[in-house]
Amino acid sequence: MFEDFEINRLFEGTVHEHPHFSLNVEGNEYKGMIDDNKIHWYNPHPKQTLDQEQVSAIESKIVTIYGDQLEK
């Protein structure tokens, strides 16, 4: 589905703390942030090159991975 997934915790311990992530899909790099389990994509948005079904599957997987990391 995607490769090279990373979550970075910027501004940890402050009111501006939001997990930022990056990932690679089919050779394209996408970045975004997670706020209240909602994904906010930076440009380029994956919907510009992927169909909605793929984007939904990727977002679901990201939220699952993020939730699993919170439990650790």
PDB file of N, CA, C and O in Angstrom:
ATOM      1  N   MET A   1       0.828  -1.195   0.000  1.00  0.00           N
ATOM      2  CA  MET A   1       0.000   0.000   0.000  1.00  0.00           C
ATOM      3  C   MET A   1       0.870   1.256   0.000  1.00  0.00           C
ATOM      4  O   MET A   1       0.744   2.101  -0.886  1.00  0.00           O
ATOM      5  N   PHE A   2       1.764   1.380   1.008  1.00  0.00           N
ATOM      6  CA  PHE A   2       2.713   2.494   1.016  1.00  0.00           C
ATOM      7  C   PHE A   2       3.991   2.058   1.698  1.00  0.00           C
ATOM      8  O   PHE A   2       4.029   1.042   2.393  1.00  0.00           O
ATOM      9  N   GLU A   3       5.043   2.846   1.489  1.00  0.00           N
ATOM     10  CA  GLU A   3       6.369   2.530   2.028  1.00  0.00           C
ATOM     11  C   GLU A   3       6.910   3.727   2.804  1.00  0.00           C
ATOM     12  O   GLU A   3       6.374   4.834   2.738  1.00  0.00           O
ATOM     13  N   ASP A   4       7.978   3.471   3.531  1.00  0.00           N
ATOM     14  CA  ASP A   4       8.725   4.524   4.226  1.00  0.00           C
ATOM     15  C   ASP A   4       7.827   5.414   5.080  1.00  0.00           C
ATOM     16  O   ASP A   4       7.930   6.639   5.020  1.00  0.00           O
ATOM     17  N   PHE A   5       6.959   4.811   5.865  1.00  0.00           N
ATOM     18  CA  PHE A   5       6.047   5.586   6.711  1.00  0.00           C
ATOM     19  C   PHE A   5       6.765   6.033   7.971  1.00  0.00           C
ATOM     20  O   PHE A   5       7.384   5.222   8.660  1.00  0.00           O
ATOM     21  N   GLU A   6       6.684   7.313   8.272  1.00  0.00           N
ATOM     22  CA  GLU A   6       7.306   7.883   9.478  1.00  0.00           C
ATOM     23  C   GLU A   6       6.343   8.829  10.161  1.00  0.00           C
ATOM     24  O   GLU A   6       5.649   9.605   9.505  1.00  0.00           O
ATOM     25  N   ILE A   7       6.302   8.762  11.488  1.00  0.00           N
ATOM     26  CA  ILE A   7       5.543   9.738  12.272  1.00  0.00           C
ATOM     27  C   ILE A   7       6.547  10.554  13.071  1.00  0.00           C
ATOM     28  O   ILE A   7       7.390   9.996  13.773  1.00  0.00           O
ATOM     29  N   ASN A   8       6.456  11.871  12.965  1.00  0.00           N
ATOM     30  CA  ASN A   8       7.327  12.790  13.692  1.00  0.00           C
ATOM     31  C   ASN A   8       6.462  13.620  14.634  1.00  0.00           C
ATOM     32  O   ASN A   8       5.450  14.187  14.223  1.00  0.00           O
ATOM     33  N   ARG A   9       6.859  13.685  15.875  1.00  0.00           N
ATOM     34  CA  ARG A   9       6.114  14.473  16.858  1.00  0.00           C
ATOM     35  C   ARG A   9       6.777  15.839  17.000  1.00  0.00           C
ATOM     36  O   ARG A   9       7.752  15.997  17.735  1.00  0.00           O
ATOM     37  N   LEU A  10       6.241  16.810  16.292  1.00  0.00           N
ATOM     38  CA  LEU A  10       6.782  18.160  16.347  1.00  0.00           C
ATOM     39  C   LEU A  10       6.141  18.934  17.490  1.00  0.00           C
ATOM     40  O   LEU A  10       4.974  18.712  17.814  1.00  0.00           O
ATOM     41  N   PHE A  11       6.869  19.810  18.082  1.00  0.00           N
ATOM     42  CA  PHE A  11       6.388  20.673  19.171  1.00  0.00           C
ATOM     43  C   PHE A  11       5.866  19.856  20.355  1.00  0.00           C
ATOM     44  O   PHE A  11       4.900  20.252  21.006  1.00  0.00           O
ATOM     45  N   GLU A  12       6.504  18.719  20.630  1.00  0.00           N
ATOM     46  CA  GLU A  12       6.049  17.827  21.698  1.00  0.00           C
ATOM     47  C   GLU A  12       5.993  18.558  23.038  1.00  0.00           C
ATOM     48  O   GLU A  12       6.928  19.267  23.412  1.00  0.00           O
ATOM     49  N   GLY A  13       4.888  18.375  23.751  1.00  0.00           N
ATOM     50  CA  GLY A  13       4.708  18.987  25.048  1.00  0.00           C
ATOM     51  C   GLY A  13       4.154  20.401  25.004  1.00  0.00           C
ATOM     52  O   GLY A  13       4.059  21.059  26.040  1.00  0.00           O
ATOM     53  N   THR A  14       3.787  20.879  23.815  1.00  0.00           N
ATOM     54  CA  THR A  14       3.224  22.218  23.696  1.00  0.00           C
ATOM     55  C   THR A  14       1.803  22.130  23.141  1.00  0.00           C
ATOM     56  O   THR A  14       1.363  21.062  22.717  1.00  0.00           O
ATOM     57  N   VAL A  15       1.097  23.243  23.145  1.00  0.00           N
ATOM     58  CA  VAL A  15      -0.267  23.258  22.606  1.00  0.00           C
ATOM     59  C   VAL A  15      -0.271  23.045  21.098  1.00  0.00           C
ATOM     60  O   VAL A  15      -1.310  22.719  20.523  1.00  0.00           O
ATOM     61  N   HIS A  16       0.864  23.224  20.458  1.00  0.00           N
ATOM     62  CA  HIS A  16       0.971  23.067  19.008  1.00  0.00           C
ATOM     63  C   HIS A  16       1.396  21.660  18.603  1.00  0.00           C
ATOM     64  O   HIS A  16       1.696  21.410  17.436  1.00  0.00           O
ATOM     65  N   GLU A  17       1.422  20.737  19.575  1.00  0.00           N
ATOM     66  CA  GLU A  17       1.867  19.379  19.290  1.00  0.00           C
ATOM     67  C   GLU A  17       0.846  18.643  18.424  1.00  0.00           C
ATOM     68  O   GLU A  17      -0.310  18.476  18.813  1.00  0.00           O
ATOM     69  N   HIS A  18       1.279  18.216  17.272  1.00  0.00           N
ATOM     70  CA  HIS A  18       0.479  17.373  16.387  1.00  0.00           C
ATOM     71  C   HIS A  18       1.440  16.414  15.703  1.00  0.00           C
ATOM     72  O   HIS A  18       2.518  16.825  15.273  1.00  0.00           O
ATOM     73  N   PRO A  19       1.074  15.164  15.596  1.00  0.00           N
ATOM     74  CA  PRO A  19       1.938  14.228  14.878  1.00  0.00           C
ATOM     75  C   PRO A  19       1.932  14.545  13.379  1.00  0.00           C
ATOM     76  O   PRO A  19       0.872  14.659  12.762  1.00  0.00           O
ATOM     77  N   HIS A  20       3.094  14.681  12.820  1.00  0.00           N
ATOM     78  CA  HIS A  20       3.249  14.879  11.385  1.00  0.00           C
ATOM     79  C   HIS A  20       3.766  13.571  10.811  1.00  0.00           C
ATOM     80  O   HIS A  20       4.478  12.837  11.496  1.00  0.00           O
ATOM     81  N   PHE A  21       3.426  13.272   9.582  1.00  0.00           N
ATOM     82  CA  PHE A  21       3.856  12.020   8.987  1.00  0.00           C
ATOM     83  C   PHE A  21       4.284  12.235   7.545  1.00  0.00           C
ATOM     84  O   PHE A  21       3.944  13.232   6.907  1.00  0.00           O
ATOM     85  N   SER A  22       5.037  11.268   7.062  1.00  0.00           N
ATOM     86  CA  SER A  22       5.392  11.234   5.648  1.00  0.00           C
ATOM     87  C   SER A  22       5.349   9.777   5.202  1.00  0.00           C
ATOM     88  O   SER A  22       5.586   8.862   5.990  1.00  0.00           O
ATOM     89  N   LEU A  23       5.043   9.584   3.930  1.00  0.00           N
ATOM     90  CA  LEU A  23       4.981   8.246   3.379  1.00  0.00           C
ATOM     91  C   LEU A  23       5.211   8.309   1.881  1.00  0.00           C
ATOM     92  O   LEU A  23       5.141   9.372   1.265  1.00  0.00           O
ATOM     93  N   ASN A  24       5.486   7.150   1.312  1.00  0.00           N
ATOM     94  CA  ASN A  24       5.758   7.051  -0.110  1.00  0.00           C
ATOM     95  C   ASN A  24       4.768   6.076  -0.721  1.00  0.00           C
ATOM     96  O   ASN A  24       4.646   4.940  -0.262  1.00  0.00           O
ATOM     97  N   VAL A  25       4.054   6.519  -1.767  1.00  0.00           N
ATOM     98  CA  VAL A  25       3.100   5.674  -2.481  1.00  0.00           C
ATOM     99  C   VAL A  25       3.451   5.719  -3.956  1.00  0.00           C
ATOM    100  O   VAL A  25       3.423   6.777  -4.585  1.00  0.00           O
ATOM    101  N   GLU A  26       3.780   4.566  -4.495  1.00  0.00           N
ATOM    102  CA  GLU A  26       4.084   4.455  -5.920  1.00  0.00           C
ATOM    103  C   GLU A  26       5.125   5.480  -6.371  1.00  0.00           C
ATOM    104  O   GLU A  26       5.013   6.051  -7.455  1.00  0.00           O
ATOM    105  N   GLY A  27       6.132   5.707  -5.536  1.00  0.00           N
ATOM    106  CA  GLY A  27       7.207   6.628  -5.876  1.00  0.00           C
ATOM    107  C   GLY A  27       6.920   8.093  -5.586  1.00  0.00           C
ATOM    108  O   GLY A  27       7.781   8.943  -5.810  1.00  0.00           O
ATOM    109  N   ASN A  28       5.720   8.405  -5.088  1.00  0.00           N
ATOM    110  CA  ASN A  28       5.362   9.788  -4.750  1.00  0.00           C
ATOM    111  C   ASN A  28       5.367   9.966  -3.239  1.00  0.00           C
ATOM    112  O   ASN A  28       4.825   9.135  -2.510  1.00  0.00           O
ATOM    113  N   GLU A  29       5.982  11.051  -2.768  1.00  0.00           N
ATOM    114  CA  GLU A  29       6.022  11.318  -1.334  1.00  0.00           C
ATOM    115  C   GLU A  29       4.873  12.242  -0.942  1.00  0.00           C
ATOM    116  O   GLU A  29       4.616  13.251  -1.598  1.00  0.00           O
ATOM    117  N   TYR A  30       4.194  11.880   0.134  1.00  0.00           N
ATOM    118  CA  TYR A  30       3.095  12.683   0.666  1.00  0.00           C
ATOM    119  C   TYR A  30       3.361  12.948   2.137  1.00  0.00           C
ATOM    120  O   TYR A  30       3.952  12.126   2.837  1.00  0.00           O
ATOM    121  N   LYS A  31       2.912  14.113   2.591  1.00  0.00           N
ATOM    122  CA  LYS A  31       3.084  14.486   3.990  1.00  0.00           C
ATOM    123  C   LYS A  31       1.776  15.058   4.510  1.00  0.00           C
ATOM    124  O   LYS A  31       0.936  15.542   3.751  1.00  0.00           O
ATOM    125  N   GLY A  32       1.630  14.988   5.830  1.00  0.00           N
ATOM    126  CA  GLY A  32       0.439  15.546   6.443  1.00  0.00           C
ATOM    127  C   GLY A  32       0.576  15.549   7.946  1.00  0.00           C
ATOM    128  O   GLY A  32       1.644  15.267   8.489  1.00  0.00           O
ATOM    129  N   MET A  33      -0.514  15.869   8.612  1.00  0.00           N
ATOM    130  CA  MET A  33      -0.523  15.836  10.070  1.00  0.00           C
ATOM    131  C   MET A  33      -1.816  15.193  10.537  1.00  0.00           C
ATOM    132  O   MET A  33      -2.801  15.140   9.802  1.00  0.00           O
ATOM    133  N   ILE A  34      -1.798  14.708  11.764  1.00  0.00           N
ATOM    134  CA  ILE A  34      -2.951  14.049  12.365  1.00  0.00           C
ATOM    135  C   ILE A  34      -3.430  14.899  13.519  1.00  0.00           C
ATOM    136  O   ILE A  34      -2.651  15.247  14.407  1.00  0.00           O
ATOM    137  N   ASP A  35      -4.708  15.235  13.513  1.00  0.00           N
ATOM    138  CA  ASP A  35      -5.311  16.024  14.581  1.00  0.00           C
ATOM    139  C   ASP A  35      -6.655  15.390  14.914  1.00  0.00           C
ATOM    140  O   ASP A  35      -7.554  15.363  14.073  1.00  0.00           O
ATOM    141  N   ASP A  36      -6.798  14.880  16.137  1.00  0.00           N
ATOM    142  CA  ASP A  36      -8.022  14.196  16.563  1.00  0.00           C
ATOM    143  C   ASP A  36      -8.398  13.071  15.605  1.00  0.00           C
ATOM    144  O   ASP A  36      -9.557  12.940  15.212  1.00  0.00           O
ATOM    145  N   ASN A  37      -7.414  12.267  15.234  1.00  0.00           N
ATOM    146  CA  ASN A  37      -7.583  11.133  14.318  1.00  0.00           C
ATOM    147  C   ASN A  37      -8.097  11.550  12.943  1.00  0.00           C
ATOM    148  O   ASN A  37      -8.617  10.718  12.201  1.00  0.00           O
ATOM    149  N   LYS A  38      -7.960  12.807  12.603  1.00  0.00           N
ATOM    150  CA  LYS A  38      -8.313  13.288  11.272  1.00  0.00           C
ATOM    151  C   LYS A  38      -7.029  13.688  10.567  1.00  0.00           C
ATOM    152  O   LYS A  38      -6.163  14.340  11.150  1.00  0.00           O
ATOM    153  N   ILE A  39      -6.917  13.293   9.315  1.00  0.00           N
ATOM    154  CA  ILE A  39      -5.707  13.553   8.544  1.00  0.00           C
ATOM    155  C   ILE A  39      -5.867  14.830   7.730  1.00  0.00           C
ATOM    156  O   ILE A  39      -6.861  15.019   7.029  1.00  0.00           O
ATOM    157  N   HIS A  40      -4.879  15.694   7.836  1.00  0.00           N
ATOM    158  CA  HIS A  40      -4.809  16.928   7.055  1.00  0.00           C
ATOM    159  C   HIS A  40      -3.581  16.798   6.166  1.00  0.00           C
ATOM    160  O   HIS A  40      -2.450  16.813   6.651  1.00  0.00           O
ATOM    161  N   TRP A  41      -3.807  16.673   4.872  1.00  0.00           N
ATOM    162  CA  TRP A  41      -2.719  16.479   3.923  1.00  0.00           C
ATOM    163  C   TRP A  41      -2.101  17.811   3.532  1.00  0.00           C
ATOM    164  O   TRP A  41      -2.793  18.821   3.405  1.00  0.00           O
ATOM    165  N   TYR A  42      -0.772  17.796   3.339  1.00  0.00           N
ATOM    166  CA  TYR A  42      -0.077  18.920   2.748  1.00  0.00           C
ATOM    167  C   TYR A  42      -0.094  18.718   1.234  1.00  0.00           C
ATOM    168  O   TYR A  42      -0.486  17.656   0.750  1.00  0.00           O
ATOM    169  N   ASN A  43       0.328  19.729   0.498  1.00  0.00           N
ATOM    170  CA  ASN A  43       0.425  19.569  -0.955  1.00  0.00           C
ATOM    171  C   ASN A  43       1.724  18.867  -1.296  1.00  0.00           C
ATOM    172  O   ASN A  43       2.756  19.156  -0.690  1.00  0.00           O
ATOM    173  N   PRO A  44       1.696  17.954  -2.247  1.00  0.00           N
ATOM    174  CA  PRO A  44       0.545  17.543  -3.043  1.00  0.00           C
ATOM    175  C   PRO A  44      -0.353  16.600  -2.260  1.00  0.00           C
ATOM    176  O   PRO A  44       0.125  15.789  -1.466  1.00  0.00           O
ATOM    177  N   HIS A  45      -1.623  16.708  -2.481  1.00  0.00           N
ATOM    178  CA  HIS A  45      -2.610  15.828  -1.860  1.00  0.00           C
ATOM    179  C   HIS A  45      -2.673  14.540  -2.677  1.00  0.00           C
ATOM    180  O   HIS A  45      -2.676  14.595  -3.907  1.00  0.00           O
ATOM    181  N   PRO A  46      -2.725  13.375  -2.011  1.00  0.00           N
ATOM    182  CA  PRO A  46      -2.732  12.124  -2.773  1.00  0.00           C
ATOM    183  C   PRO A  46      -3.936  11.976  -3.708  1.00  0.00           C
ATOM    184  O   PRO A  46      -3.863  11.214  -4.671  1.00  0.00           O
ATOM    185  N   LYS A  47      -5.030  12.678  -3.453  1.00  0.00           N
ATOM    186  CA  LYS A  47      -6.187  12.544  -4.345  1.00  0.00           C
ATOM    187  C   LYS A  47      -5.903  13.127  -5.729  1.00  0.00           C
ATOM    188  O   LYS A  47      -6.675  12.914  -6.664  1.00  0.00           O
ATOM    189  N   GLN A  48      -4.795  13.861  -5.861  1.00  0.00           N
ATOM    190  CA  GLN A  48      -4.419  14.398  -7.168  1.00  0.00           C
ATOM    191  C   GLN A  48      -3.858  13.315  -8.086  1.00  0.00           C
ATOM    192  O   GLN A  48      -3.889  13.457  -9.309  1.00  0.00           O
ATOM    193  N   THR A  49      -3.339  12.219  -7.491  1.00  0.00           N
ATOM    194  CA  THR A  49      -2.758  11.157  -8.307  1.00  0.00           C
ATOM    195  C   THR A  49      -3.365   9.785  -8.040  1.00  0.00           C
ATOM    196  O   THR A  49      -3.174   8.868  -8.839  1.00  0.00           O
ATOM    197  N   LEU A  50      -4.089   9.621  -6.938  1.00  0.00           N
ATOM    198  CA  LEU A  50      -4.680   8.331  -6.578  1.00  0.00           C
ATOM    199  C   LEU A  50      -6.203   8.446  -6.566  1.00  0.00           C
ATOM    200  O   LEU A  50      -6.750   9.537  -6.408  1.00  0.00           O
ATOM    201  N   ASP A  51      -6.883   7.305  -6.735  1.00  0.00           N
ATOM    202  CA  ASP A  51      -8.347   7.370  -6.675  1.00  0.00           C
ATOM    203  C   ASP A  51      -8.814   7.386  -5.217  1.00  0.00           C
ATOM    204  O   ASP A  51      -8.054   7.045  -4.310  1.00  0.00           O
ATOM    205  N   GLN A  52     -10.045   7.776  -5.006  1.00  0.00           N
ATOM    206  CA  GLN A  52     -10.590   7.980  -3.660  1.00  0.00           C
ATOM    207  C   GLN A  52     -10.527   6.704  -2.816  1.00  0.00           C
ATOM    208  O   GLN A  52     -10.299   6.772  -1.608  1.00  0.00           O
ATOM    209  N   GLU A  53     -10.726   5.561  -3.436  1.00  0.00           N
ATOM    210  CA  GLU A  53     -10.669   4.291  -2.700  1.00  0.00           C
ATOM    211  C   GLU A  53      -9.278   4.058  -2.119  1.00  0.00           C
ATOM    212  O   GLU A  53      -9.144   3.626  -0.974  1.00  0.00           O
ATOM    213  N   GLN A  54      -8.241   4.344  -2.912  1.00  0.00           N
ATOM    214  CA  GLN A  54      -6.875   4.204  -2.425  1.00  0.00           C
ATOM    215  C   GLN A  54      -6.587   5.186  -1.298  1.00  0.00           C
ATOM    216  O   GLN A  54      -5.974   4.816  -0.296  1.00  0.00           O
ATOM    217  N   VAL A  55      -7.020   6.427  -1.450  1.00  0.00           N
ATOM    218  CA  VAL A  55      -6.786   7.455  -0.430  1.00  0.00           C
ATOM    219  C   VAL A  55      -7.472   7.055   0.876  1.00  0.00           C
ATOM    220  O   VAL A  55      -6.883   7.183   1.949  1.00  0.00           O
ATOM    221  N   SER A  56      -8.701   6.578   0.793  1.00  0.00           N
ATOM    222  CA  SER A  56      -9.430   6.151   1.996  1.00  0.00           C
ATOM    223  C   SER A  56      -8.723   4.989   2.693  1.00  0.00           C
ATOM    224  O   SER A  56      -8.627   4.967   3.920  1.00  0.00           O
ATOM    225  N   ALA A  57      -8.231   4.028   1.918  1.00  0.00           N
ATOM    226  CA  ALA A  57      -7.523   2.889   2.497  1.00  0.00           C
ATOM    227  C   ALA A  57      -6.230   3.342   3.174  1.00  0.00           C
ATOM    228  O   ALA A  57      -5.891   2.864   4.256  1.00  0.00           O
ATOM    229  N   ILE A  58      -5.516   4.259   2.537  1.00  0.00           N
ATOM    230  CA  ILE A  58      -4.276   4.781   3.112  1.00  0.00           C
ATOM    231  C   ILE A  58      -4.563   5.535   4.406  1.00  0.00           C
ATOM    232  O   ILE A  58      -3.856   5.353   5.397  1.00  0.00           O
ATOM    233  N   GLU A  59      -5.594   6.381   4.408  1.00  0.00           N
ATOM    234  CA  GLU A  59      -5.937   7.146   5.611  1.00  0.00           C
ATOM    235  C   GLU A  59      -6.335   6.220   6.754  1.00  0.00           C
ATOM    236  O   GLU A  59      -5.957   6.455   7.901  1.00  0.00           O
ATOM    237  N   SER A  60      -7.083   5.185   6.454  1.00  0.00           N
ATOM    238  CA  SER A  60      -7.487   4.223   7.481  1.00  0.00           C
ATOM    239  C   SER A  60      -6.266   3.536   8.085  1.00  0.00           C
ATOM    240  O   SER A  60      -6.177   3.370   9.302  1.00  0.00           O
ATOM    241  N   LYS A  61      -5.335   3.144   7.238  1.00  0.00           N
ATOM    242  CA  LYS A  61      -4.119   2.477   7.713  1.00  0.00           C
ATOM    243  C   LYS A  61      -3.271   3.428   8.565  1.00  0.00           C
ATOM    244  O   LYS A  61      -2.717   3.012   9.583  1.00  0.00           O
ATOM    245  N   ILE A  62      -3.166   4.686   8.164  1.00  0.00           N
ATOM    246  CA  ILE A  62      -2.393   5.672   8.926  1.00  0.00           C
ATOM    247  C   ILE A  62      -2.984   5.847  10.322  1.00  0.00           C
ATOM    248  O   ILE A  62      -2.248   5.849  11.308  1.00  0.00           O
ATOM    249  N   VAL A  63      -4.306   5.994  10.414  1.00  0.00           N
ATOM    250  CA  VAL A  63      -4.956   6.173  11.717  1.00  0.00           C
ATOM    251  C   VAL A  63      -4.750   4.934  12.587  1.00  0.00           C
ATOM    252  O   VAL A  63      -4.552   5.059  13.796  1.00  0.00           O
ATOM    253  N   THR A  64      -4.794   3.740  11.992  1.00  0.00           N
ATOM    254  CA  THR A  64      -4.561   2.504  12.745  1.00  0.00           C
ATOM    255  C   THR A  64      -3.134   2.450  13.278  1.00  0.00           C
ATOM    256  O   THR A  64      -2.917   2.145  14.451  1.00  0.00           O
ATOM    257  N   ILE A  65      -2.165   2.746  12.421  1.00  0.00           N
ATOM    258  CA  ILE A  65      -0.756   2.732  12.845  1.00  0.00           C
ATOM    259  C   ILE A  65      -0.528   3.767  13.939  1.00  0.00           C
ATOM    260  O   ILE A  65       0.150   3.488  14.928  1.00  0.00           O
ATOM    261  N   TYR A  66      -1.085   4.950  13.768  1.00  0.00           N
ATOM    262  CA  TYR A  66      -0.946   6.011  14.767  1.00  0.00           C
ATOM    263  C   TYR A  66      -1.547   5.572  16.102  1.00  0.00           C
ATOM    264  O   TYR A  66      -0.934   5.766  17.151  1.00  0.00           O
ATOM    265  N   GLY A  67      -2.731   4.988  16.068  1.00  0.00           N
ATOM    266  CA  GLY A  67      -3.373   4.499  17.294  1.00  0.00           C
ATOM    267  C   GLY A  67      -2.555   3.427  17.977  1.00  0.00           C
ATOM    268  O   GLY A  67      -2.456   3.405  19.203  1.00  0.00           O
ATOM    269  N   ASP A  68      -1.960   2.529  17.187  1.00  0.00           N
ATOM    270  CA  ASP A  68      -1.117   1.483  17.754  1.00  0.00           C
ATOM    271  C   ASP A  68       0.113   2.075  18.434  1.00  0.00           C
ATOM    272  O   ASP A  68       0.538   1.572  19.474  1.00  0.00           O
ATOM    273  N   GLN A  69       0.690   3.128  17.871  1.00  0.00           N
ATOM    274  CA  GLN A  69       1.860   3.765  18.471  1.00  0.00           C
ATOM    275  C   GLN A  69       1.522   4.494  19.756  1.00  0.00           C
ATOM    276  O   GLN A  69       2.352   4.580  20.660  1.00  0.00           O
ATOM    277  N   LEU A  70       0.304   5.021  19.843  1.00  0.00           N
ATOM    278  CA  LEU A  70      -0.118   5.707  21.077  1.00  0.00           C
ATOM    279  C   LEU A  70      -0.212   4.729  22.240  1.00  0.00           C
ATOM    280  O   LEU A  70       0.049   5.093  23.387  1.00  0.00           O
ATOM    281  N   GLU A  71      -0.586   3.485  21.942  1.00  0.00           N
ATOM    282  CA  GLU A  71      -0.769   2.487  22.988  1.00  0.00           C
ATOM    283  C   GLU A  71       0.542   2.002  23.563  1.00  0.00           C
ATOM    284  O   GLU A  71       0.557   1.402  24.638  1.00  0.00           O
ATOM    285  N   LYS A  72       1.655   2.248  22.869  1.00  0.00           N
ATOM    286  CA  LYS A  72       2.969   1.776  23.339  1.00  0.00           C
ATOM    287  C   LYS A  72       3.503   2.624  24.450  1.00  0.00           C
ATOM    288  O   LYS A  72       4.594   2.363  24.957  1.00  0.00           O
TER     289      LYS A  72
END
